[in-house]
Amino acid sequence: MGIQGMELFAIGVVIILFVAVLKQFGILEPMSLEDSSDSDLELSTVRHQPEGLEQLQAQTKFTKKELQSLYRGFKNECPSGLVDEETFKTIYSQFFPQGDATTYAHFLFNAFDLDRNGSIRFEDFVIGLSVLLRGSVTEKLNWAFNLYDINKDGYITKEEMLLIMKSIYDMMGRYTYPSVRDEAPSEHVEKFFQKMDRNRDGVVTIEEFIETCQKDENIMNSMQLFENVI
């Protein structure tokens, strides 16, 4: 896989894998055309109750009925109203039994855990999902940048990108073809920085990341593939 392909995979994997996992485990249940209820989010006795429907509508690009459907699926899988990191890792480990998905799941969990309290609320989940499925290209790239910026200091370092690349290779496991050499992740990171780090200061800023991605036709096309998933 060339550097362009690896960049495309590293960015697109955020959307593809997350949506696939949600569907696999029933969190994205199909919309029911017969559901004409205009009531607010149906709240049960849970540890965490989400914000009001109107507020979530204002924060996302989902309709009222879509939010109701998403909440029912979320509540079915997460009766407490919260998803912890171990649950997230378990889901990904079942979905990728051929590899070790725990590190990638950790990074993705942190990208959804907006308030850094160790759990994903329905609000966190649906706001992130709205960006990935309905957001503008810039919003999606900002979200991806936040995933790669592990320490959230506004820069992607080579060390951070190497951790992300290794986690993807680990997750794909023995199905990676051709077989991955030990030095392959480091080589991809070097090529990534050659392309992204425009001022050669050793880090990639959000401006450099977005500008470079917007000039890559394959990455731009990948950002548009999943807008009608739900």
Sequence and secondary structure as in RCSB ss.txt:
>XXXX:A:sequence
MGIQGMELFAIGVVIILFVAVLKQFGILEPMSLEDSSDSDLELSTVRHQPEGLEQLQAQTKFTKKELQSLYRGFK
NECPSGLVDEETFKTIYSQFFPQGDATTYAHFLFNAFDLDRNGSIRFEDFVIGLSVLLRGSVTEKLNWAFNLYDI
NKDGYITKEEMLLIMKSIYDMMGRYTYPSVRDEAPSEHVEKFFQKMDRNRDGVVTIEEFIETCQKDENIMNSMQL
FENVI
>XXXX:A:secstr
  HHHHHHHHHHHHHHHHHHHHHHTTSS    TT     S    S SS    HHHHHHHSS  HHHHHHHHHHHH
HH TTSEEEHHHHHHHHHHH TTS  HHHHHHHHHHH TT SSEEEHHHHHHHHHHHHHS HHHHHHHHHHHH T
T SSEEEHHHHHHHHHHHHHHHGGG SS   TTHHHHHHHHHHHHH TT SSEEEHHHHHHHHHT HHHHHHTTT
TTT  
